[in-house]
Amino acid sequence: MHDFENGIPATQISGVEWTKSTYSNPSGNCVELARLPGGDVALRNSRDPGGPALVYTREEIAMFLHGAKDGEFDGMVGQS
């Protein structure tokens, strides 16, 4: 079993499939997620695939996705 810490360089996470939203724009401004061995989920900036990855538990990602689907974070991308 692997133990990945927050901020680990994404290049040190091997054997996983990074997934990017189909809503990502052509310049790649998006985040990518990968399921890690053991069930945790890593998140990285698609513009910096070798940069740091944040690691969350499956439950943390599930709660975030529920909130996003319910529109709880819509104000984060509202008009400035």
N, CA and C of each residue as an Amber inpcrd file, in Angstrom:
protein
   240
   0.8430000  -1.1860000   0.0000000   0.0000000   0.0000000   0.0000000
   0.8820000   1.2400000   0.0000000   0.4710000   2.2500000  -0.7230000
   1.2010000   3.5090000  -0.8160000   0.6150000   4.5080000   0.1700000
   1.4800000   5.3910000   0.6310000   1.0320000   6.4660000   1.5020000
   1.4740000   7.7770000   0.8610000   0.5450000   8.4640000   0.2090000
   0.8570000   9.7020000  -0.5040000   0.5190000  10.8960000   0.3720000
   1.4350000  11.8350000   0.4690000   1.2520000  13.0410000   1.2740000
   0.8220000  14.2040000   0.3810000   0.0770000  15.1470000   0.9390000
  -0.2940000  16.3560000   0.2040000   0.9540000  17.0870000  -0.2470000
   0.9060000  17.5830000  -1.4790000   2.0200000  18.3150000  -2.0300000
   3.0550000  17.4450000  -2.7200000   2.8090000  16.1300000  -2.7720000
   3.7440000  15.2400000  -3.4510000   3.8160000  15.6280000  -4.9290000
   5.0120000  15.6490000  -5.5200000   5.0680000  15.9120000  -6.9580000
   4.2520000  14.8580000  -7.7060000   3.3810000  15.3090000  -8.5920000
   2.5060000  14.3840000  -9.3120000   3.3010000  13.3560000 -10.1010000
   4.5310000  13.6960000 -10.4880000   5.3660000  12.7530000 -11.2320000
   5.7620000  11.5550000 -10.3820000   5.6350000  11.6660000  -9.0630000
   5.9640000  10.5530000  -8.1710000   4.7770000   9.6160000  -7.9660000
   3.6650000   9.9400000  -8.5830000   2.4790000   9.0800000  -8.5090000
   2.3880000   8.3480000  -9.8440000   2.7580000   7.0880000  -9.8400000
   2.7810000   6.3390000 -11.0980000   1.7080000   5.2550000 -11.0960000
   1.3970000   4.7860000 -12.2800000   0.4490000   3.6920000 -12.4230000
  -0.9950000   4.0860000 -12.1980000  -1.3090000   5.3800000 -12.3340000
  -2.6880000   5.8530000 -12.1830000  -3.1210000   6.5300000 -13.4680000
  -4.4220000   6.6490000 -13.6340000  -4.9680000   7.3460000 -14.8000000
  -5.5280000   8.6840000 -14.3490000  -4.9610000   9.7760000 -14.8670000
  -5.4300000  11.1180000 -14.5570000  -6.6190000  11.4320000 -15.4580000
  -7.6830000  11.9730000 -14.8760000  -8.8990000  12.2910000 -15.6130000
  -9.1640000  13.7830000 -15.5440000  -9.4370000  14.3710000 -16.7260000
  -9.7500000  15.7960000 -16.8220000 -11.1780000  15.9320000 -17.3340000
 -11.8780000  16.9240000 -16.8560000 -13.2560000  17.1680000 -17.2800000
 -13.3370000  17.4440000 -18.7710000 -14.3860000  16.9750000 -19.3960000
 -14.6260000  17.2930000 -20.8050000 -15.0010000  18.7640000 -20.9670000
 -15.2970000  19.4620000 -19.8760000 -15.5900000  20.8950000 -19.9100000
 -14.3280000  21.7460000 -19.9410000 -13.1670000  21.1240000 -19.8080000
 -11.9060000  21.8540000 -19.8350000 -11.7580000  22.5840000 -21.1570000
 -11.2130000  23.7930000 -21.1010000 -11.0630000  24.5570000 -22.3400000
  -9.7910000  24.1380000 -23.0850000  -9.6410000  24.5280000 -24.3420000
  -8.4980000  24.0910000 -25.1530000  -7.1330000  24.4480000 -24.5740000
  -7.0440000  25.4990000 -23.7570000  -5.7400000  25.8580000 -23.1920000
  -5.4000000  25.0050000 -21.9770000  -6.2880000  24.0980000 -21.5970000
  -5.9840000  23.1560000 -20.5200000  -6.1930000  23.6900000 -19.1270000
  -6.9500000  24.7660000 -18.9820000  -7.1870000  25.3250000 -17.6550000
  -8.1810000  24.4690000 -16.8900000  -7.6740000  23.4800000 -16.2190000
  -8.5550000  22.5640000 -15.5060000  -7.7380000  21.8450000 -14.4300000
  -8.3980000  21.0230000 -13.6690000  -7.7240000  20.1370000 -12.7380000
  -7.9430000  18.7090000 -13.2120000  -7.0710000  17.8340000 -12.7860000
  -7.1770000  16.4190000 -13.1100000  -7.1860000  15.6330000 -11.8090000
  -7.9310000  14.5460000 -11.8130000  -8.0220000  13.6860000 -10.6430000
  -7.5790000  12.2760000 -10.9980000  -7.0210000  11.5710000 -10.0160000
  -6.6150000  10.1830000 -10.2000000  -6.9500000   9.4010000  -8.9330000
  -7.5080000   8.2230000  -9.1230000  -7.7580000   7.3250000  -7.9840000
  -6.4520000   6.6370000  -7.6390000  -6.0760000   6.7150000  -6.3650000
  -4.8230000   6.1360000  -5.9040000  -5.0550000   4.7380000  -5.3290000
  -3.9960000   3.9270000  -5.2880000  -4.1260000   2.6360000  -4.6150000
  -4.5900000   2.8640000  -3.1730000  -5.5510000   2.1240000  -2.7310000
  -6.0810000   2.3090000  -1.3810000  -7.3320000   3.1580000  -1.3490000
  -7.6760000   3.8150000  -2.4690000  -8.9320000   4.5450000  -2.5530000
  -8.8610000   6.0500000  -2.4420000  -7.7320000   6.6190000  -2.0030000
  -7.6290000   8.0690000  -1.9600000  -7.6460000   8.6360000  -3.3760000
  -7.8250000   9.9560000  -3.4800000  -7.8950000  10.6230000  -4.7780000
  -6.8830000  11.7660000  -4.7830000  -6.0860000  11.8380000  -5.8570000
  -5.1210000  12.9280000  -6.0210000  -5.6920000  13.9330000  -7.0050000
  -5.3660000  15.2000000  -6.7990000  -5.8260000  16.2930000  -7.6480000
  -4.6070000  17.1180000  -8.0440000  -4.4830000  17.4310000  -9.3390000
  -3.3580000  18.2500000  -9.8070000  -3.8600000  19.2790000 -10.8180000
  -3.0520000  20.3070000 -11.0470000  -3.3340000  21.3350000 -12.0350000
  -2.9410000  20.7870000 -13.4010000  -3.8660000  20.7850000 -14.3460000
  -3.5710000  20.2120000 -15.6630000  -2.4970000  20.9930000 -16.4110000
  -2.3000000  22.2650000 -16.0770000  -1.2480000  23.0640000 -16.7290000
   0.1340000  22.7760000 -16.1620000   0.1910000  22.0700000 -15.0200000
   1.4570000  21.7400000 -14.3710000   1.4120000  20.2860000 -13.9220000
   1.3950000  19.3390000 -14.8720000   1.2090000  17.9410000 -14.5140000
   2.3110000  17.3460000 -13.6550000   3.4530000  17.9850000 -13.5950000
   4.5200000  17.5020000 -12.7280000   4.5670000  18.2050000 -11.3910000
   3.6910000  19.1860000 -11.2250000   3.6650000  19.9660000  -9.9920000
   3.0570000  19.2050000  -8.8350000   2.7670000  19.8980000  -7.7580000
   2.2570000  19.2230000  -6.5710000   0.8400000  18.6840000  -6.7730000
   0.5680000  17.5800000  -6.1150000  -0.7700000  16.9840000  -6.1190000
  -1.3170000  17.0360000  -4.6930000  -2.5670000  17.3870000  -4.5830000
  -3.2520000  17.3380000  -3.2950000  -3.9570000  15.9960000  -3.1940000
  -3.9130000  15.3910000  -2.0290000  -4.4680000  14.0560000  -1.8340000
  -5.6210000  14.1330000  -0.8420000  -6.7520000  13.5590000  -1.2450000
  -7.9630000  13.5680000  -0.4260000  -8.4710000  12.1500000  -0.2590000
  -9.2090000  11.9270000   0.8250000  -9.8460000  10.6290000   0.9960000
 -11.0280000  10.5350000   0.0370000 -11.4670000   9.3430000  -0.2020000
 -12.6290000   9.1200000  -1.0540000 -13.8360000   9.8730000  -0.4970000
 -13.9940000   9.8630000   0.8140000 -15.1210000  10.5270000   1.4560000
 -15.0500000  12.0390000   1.2750000 -13.8600000  12.6220000   1.3670000
 -13.7080000  14.0660000   1.1660000 -14.0980000  14.4620000  -0.2500000
 -13.6610000  13.6940000  -1.2290000 -14.0170000  13.9840000  -2.6230000
 -15.5160000  13.8190000  -2.8270000 -16.0980000  12.7900000  -2.2400000
 -17.5440000  12.5590000  -2.3850000 -18.3360000  13.7450000  -1.8320000
 -17.9530000  14.2690000  -0.6780000 -18.6690000  15.3980000  -0.0890000
 -18.4890000  16.6560000  -0.9340000 -17.2820000  16.8710000  -1.4680000
 -17.0600000  18.0150000  -2.3530000 -17.9400000  17.9090000  -3.5940000
 -17.9790000  16.7460000  -4.2150000 -18.7830000  16.5690000  -5.4220000
 -20.2730000  16.7660000  -5.1430000 -20.7410000  16.2950000  -3.9970000
 -22.1460000  16.5330000  -3.6370000 -22.4250000  18.0350000  -3.5450000
 -21.5320000  18.7720000  -2.8870000 -21.7050000  20.2160000  -2.7730000
 -21.6470000  20.9120000  -4.1200000 -20.7150000  20.4690000  -4.9800000
 -20.6060000  21.0740000  -6.3110000 -21.8630000  20.8070000  -7.1280000
 -22.3720000  19.6090000  -7.0630000 -23.5880000  19.2710000  -7.8100000
 -24.7870000  20.0620000  -7.3120000 -24.7810000  20.3980000  -6.0280000
 -25.8810000  21.1770000  -5.4460000 -25.7000000  22.6830000  -5.6490000
 -24.6110000  23.0910000  -6.2910000 -24.3940000  24.5030000  -6.5900000
 -23.7740000  25.3120000  -5.4640000 -23.2740000  24.6420000  -4.4110000
 -22.7300000  25.3580000  -3.2600000 -21.5100000  26.2120000  -3.5860000
 -20.8270000  25.9200000  -4.6730000 -19.6030000  26.6470000  -5.0080000
 -19.7540000  27.5230000  -6.2410000 -20.9640000  27.6810000  -6.7280000
 -21.2060000  28.4620000  -7.9400000 -20.6850000  29.8930000  -7.8130000
 -20.7310000  30.4560000  -6.6220000 -20.2530000  31.8170000  -6.4120000
 -18.7590000  31.9860000  -6.5940000 -18.0170000  30.8890000  -6.5740000
 -16.5660000  30.9530000  -6.7520000 -16.1760000  31.3680000  -8.1590000
 -17.0510000  31.1470000  -9.1320000 -16.7380000  31.4740000 -10.5160000
 -17.7110000  32.5160000 -11.0600000 -18.3560000  33.2140000 -10.1390000
 -19.3060000  34.2560000 -10.5500000 -18.5830000  35.4610000 -11.1060000
 -19.3470000  36.4490000 -11.4410000 -18.7820000  37.6680000 -12.0240000
 -17.8750000  38.3670000 -11.0220000 -16.8110000  38.9550000 -11.5450000
 -15.8720000  39.6770000 -10.6620000 -16.0260000  41.1580000 -10.7850000
